C-alpha cells in the first residue's frame, strides 16, 4: 500500500510543479502539503529528508519553510531526528499520525 500511496503523492507533487509553469505560483501556496508529499515519497524510498532538502521541496523561501515545519511539528505530523552520521544535520520524518493522514487523504477517508 505504501508504494501505491507514494506513487500518488509523487504524481500530485509533480502536478503541482507543472501547474506552476502555467499559472502564477503564488496563487496556490501550500508549502506544508508539498512538504508532507515529499516526506511520504522519500519515506517510501527509505531516503532521509534533511531540513534543508525539505525547505527546497516546499517551494517557498527558507524562513517561510521553517515556519511551516514548526507548524507541522506542533500538529504532530512530523518530528525532528538527528542524523546519526553527521550530528550537524537534522532530518524531518513523518510521524504515524502524519503517515495515516496522507494515506487517508489518498484513500478518500478522514483521518483522526
C-alpha positions as CSV (number, residue, x, y, z in Angstrom):
1,X,0.0,0.0,0.0
2,X,2.8,2.4,0.9
3,X,4.3,2.3,-2.6
4,X,0.9,2.9,-4.2
5,X,0.3,6.0,-2.0
6,X,3.8,7.1,-2.6
7,X,3.2,7.0,-6.4
8,X,0.1,9.0,-6.0
9,X,1.9,11.5,-3.7
10,X,4.7,11.8,-6.2
11,X,2.2,12.4,-9.0
12,X,0.4,15.1,-7.0
13,X,3.7,16.9,-6.3
14,X,4.7,16.7,-10.0
15,X,1.2,18.1,-11.0
16,X,1.7,21.0,-8.6
17,X,5.1,21.8,-10.2
18,X,3.5,21.5,-13.6
19,X,0.7,23.9,-12.6
20,X,3.2,26.5,-11.5
21,X,4.7,26.5,-15.0
22,X,1.3,27.6,-16.5
23,X,-0.2,29.7,-13.7
24,X,1.3,32.1,-11.2
25,X,2.7,30.0,-8.4
26,X,1.7,32.5,-5.7
27,X,-2.0,31.7,-6.4
28,X,-1.7,28.2,-4.9
29,X,0.6,28.4,-1.9
30,X,0.6,25.1,0.0
31,X,4.1,24.6,1.4
32,X,3.0,22.3,4.2
33,X,1.3,20.0,1.7
34,X,4.3,20.0,-0.6
35,X,6.5,19.0,2.4
36,X,4.1,16.2,3.5
37,X,4.0,14.8,0.0
38,X,7.8,14.9,-0.3
39,X,8.3,13.3,3.1
40,X,5.9,10.5,2.2
41,X,7.6,9.8,-1.1
42,X,11.1,9.8,0.4
43,X,10.0,7.6,3.3
44,X,8.7,5.0,0.8
45,X,12.2,5.2,-0.9
46,X,13.9,4.9,2.5
47,X,15.6,8.2,2.0
48,X,16.1,10.6,4.9
49,X,15.0,14.2,4.4
50,X,17.1,17.0,5.9
51,X,15.6,20.3,6.9
52,X,17.5,21.9,4.0
53,X,16.0,19.5,1.5
54,X,12.5,19.9,2.9
55,X,12.8,23.7,2.6
56,X,13.6,23.2,-1.1
57,X,10.7,20.8,-1.6
58,X,8.3,23.4,-0.1
59,X,9.0,25.9,-3.0
60,X,9.0,28.9,-0.6
61,X,11.8,30.9,0.9
62,X,13.7,29.1,3.7
63,X,12.3,31.3,6.5
64,X,8.8,30.6,5.4
65,X,9.5,26.9,5.1
66,X,11.0,26.8,8.6
67,X,7.8,28.3,10.0
68,X,5.7,25.7,8.2
69,X,8.0,22.9,9.6
70,X,7.3,24.3,13.0
71,X,3.6,24.2,12.3
72,X,3.8,20.6,11.2
73,X,5.8,19.7,14.3
74,X,3.2,21.4,16.5
75,X,0.4,19.4,14.8
76,X,2.3,16.2,15.5
77,X,2.5,15.3,11.8
78,X,6.4,15.3,11.7
79,X,9.3,15.1,14.1
80,X,12.9,16.0,14.1
81,X,15.7,13.4,14.2
82,X,19.4,14.0,14.3
83,X,21.4,12.3,11.6
84,X,23.4,9.5,13.1
85,X,26.4,10.0,10.7
86,X,26.5,13.9,10.9
87,X,25.2,15.4,14.1
88,X,25.0,18.8,12.3
89,X,22.2,17.5,10.1
90,X,18.6,17.3,11.3
91,X,16.1,15.1,9.5
92,X,12.4,15.6,9.4
93,X,10.3,12.4,9.4
94,X,6.6,11.8,9.3
95,X,5.0,10.5,12.5
96,X,2.5,7.7,12.5
97,X,-0.2,10.4,12.6
98,X,1.3,12.1,9.5
99,X,1.5,8.8,7.6
100,X,-2.1,8.0,8.5
101,X,-3.3,11.4,7.4
102,X,-1.7,11.2,4.0
103,X,-2.8,7.6,3.4
104,X,-6.3,8.6,4.5
105,X,-6.3,11.5,2.0
106,X,-5.4,9.3,-0.9
107,X,-7.9,6.7,0.2
108,X,-10.6,9.3,0.4
109,X,-11.3,8.9,4.1
110,X,-11.0,11.1,7.1
111,X,-8.0,10.5,9.4
112,X,-8.2,11.0,13.2
